[in-house]
Structures are given as C-alpha cells and as structure tokens.
Amino acid sequence: RIHRVVEVVEESVKGHAVRLLGQGVRPALDLPKIRRNALIEIVPISMGCLNRCTYCKTKHARGDLVSYSPESVVSRVRAV
C-alpha cells in the first residue's frame, strides 16, 4: 500500500482516521527507487504474506500473498 502513502498522510494531517481495508490493487513495479548500487535491481515477484505466523501483525498490514504477472516482471527486468 506504499502507493497510497501520500493520501494517508494528507488525510491524517487533516485529523481524519484512515483505515485501508481489503487487498486493493498491487503497486506498480516501476515505482521510483533510490539504489545504492546502479548495477543491482531488486524486482519483486509478489507481495503480502501467507498468514502462517501466529505472533505476527504484518499480515494485517500486507494482506494475503499475491503474485505479479510474469509479463509485468519480465517487462520490469527488460526496462532496467
């Protein structure tokens, strides 16, 4: 949900409570990044989690595990 961070901050500054429920859309693979090494690119193939850890609250923030399409991953690799 990183693609909605600006919206959440703006609403929070206005004093509104923000609750993001549901899976929504996956963030684009071409979001801007700051790289420490121009020769290395990390391309995600999925996001979310499997909800297997009973002690963890990450599953509530990340949602269920979903994969990017093979076409979008290949397209990102070719673009960098």
RAKA-V130710 format. One record per residue. N is the residue number from 1. PSI is psi in whole degrees, -180 to 180 (none if undefined). Layout:
# RAKA-V130710
N_PSI, N_PSI
This chain:
# RAKA-V130710
1_14, 2_-28, 3_-10, 4_12, 5_-39, 6_-45, 7_-44, 8_-43, 9_-45, 10_-44, 11_-37, 12_-41, 13_-33, 14_-6, 15_8, 16_144, 17_137, 18_127, 19_118, 20_112, 21_150, 22_170, 23_-40, 24_-156, 25_155, 26_142, 27_150, 28_151, 29_-14, 30_30, 31_148, 32_145, 33_154, 34_118, 35_141, 36_-27, 37_116, 38_-15, 39_-4, 40_130, 41_130, 42_118, 43_114, 44_145, 45_-11, 46_172, 47_159, 48_-164, 49_170, 50_-4, 51_38, 52_-17, 53_115, 54_-23, 55_-7, 56_138, 57_-2, 58_-35, 59_-30, 60_-31, 61_-38, 62_-25, 63_-176, 64_155, 65_127, 66_148, 67_149, 68_153, 69_148, 70_-36, 71_-42, 72_-35, 73_-47, 74_-41, 75_-41, 76_-43, 77_-41, 78_-27, 79_-22, 80_none
